[in-house]
Amino acid sequence: MVFYRKYRPETLEELDSEEVREKLLSILSKGSAHALLFTGPKGLGKTSAARIVAKIVNCEKLAKDKKLKTKNQSEPCNKCSQCVSITSGTNIDVLEIDGASNRGIDEIRDLREKVRLSPARALKKIYIIDEVHMLTTEAFNALLKTLEEPPAHVVFVLCTTEPHKVPPTIASRCFQVAFKKASRVELVRSLTRIVKSEKIAIDQDALSSICDLADGSFRDAAKILEEFSTKGRKKVTKEMVEQEYQISNISSYIDLMLGFLAERDAKKAIQLVGKLIEQGVDMKYFLEQLIFKLHNLLLDRVGVIKNLQTSLSFDIQEIKELTELLTKASSQLKFAVLSQLPLEMTIIQWCMQQGTQVEDEKKAPVTQTVQDLDPSTRATFLSTVDDIWPKLIEKIKPYNHSVAGLLRGCSLKNFDGKKLEVEAKFKFHKEKLDETKVRVLIEKVLEEITGEKVKIAVVLKV
Ligand SMILES: [Zn+2]
């Protein structure tokens, strides 16, 4: 079983975020919560937390302890039949509903009917509605009626990655818990749990590096740790992590990139991006490091820190503008078809706009348009990313209709020229695509299209 599933938190104590732990504890200790709204990005443990809530509400041991008032216990026992069946997903009174595929009025009406029935075995029925923002307006209205007069035997846990799409009428009836990206300290805490249990030999520094790479996601951190744990029995060091993720010589690239940006040299900057991609440098990490460096420069300019060894000529206004652009690029990264695109766009925008010292004639001529780039850079820039997906489906059809149909049911998650990541909505789609025969066919067609060896990776939509 993969780490992040195996080590899914089973108690409040095991949740990554201290803020979430405390908030839940305070809500649940009052004992009257009928509806909770969990908000925040994917991979931060909303569903796990929802299950913990279900257990705390229904744990047989906890109920007994409370009745006897023996202990001020707040964690589920994870041993009684209620806890065990919730963990295994077989508890008939704990219903997990995917808002995306049950978004209509009929489904919610059906739910309203069933909500009235008492739980079969548990103390309370728990409805966990994932991606609740996907519900239609009519469905929301129907749900609202239930939330206005919730039966005493029901607890709703609504989860969403897009809280702004949840109507205020619904949100205001829920206790809201915001799941935020975990800090490095919180991630290290969570990974340490896995390291101990799996007896993985790893340096503390290496663990920190992994947590930096994971960018606040426990799921990602656990995945990276798992990669290293399966590599053999050698102790994992910081150097190994840096080598694997090509982050060791990044600092020299950071300086180089900032130098090009200071000169507003789009061509050299974009060529450098190409080189980074070739070497497998993680763009998110690179962008973050650029922003960190600019932040240090800013502190240097305003005199907060001293002795920063740098020859970069940015003034405060330029640092501010560039930081804003890079921050924007970083936030666009997860929707980018090509991971280098946001940075390349930033480079173009930055280099095309005049510097703040407009009158400065010493400045090198500015690259004006994409056409000014050398042909190979331009090719990368304007590559066929947008149509790789339709092309792939089209070209596969003559070989195998059903694979083409299968791909149509999936979506393109990422393509960086070397690896094409496909997101499958259903497990059986993923399984089919993972078959060697199918994989070989897809990779062959991808090579026909791009002229390069491209690997395919299939991930399951979560
Ligand atoms: Zn229990």
Boltz pocket constraint, residues with backbone or C-beta under 6 A from the ligand:
constraints:
  - pocket:
      binder: B
      contacts: [[A, 55], [A, 58], [A, 59], [A, 60], [A, 61], [A, 62], [A, 76], [A, 77], [A, 78], [A, 79], [A, 80], [A, 81], [A, 82], [A, 83], [A, 84]]
      max_distance: 6.0
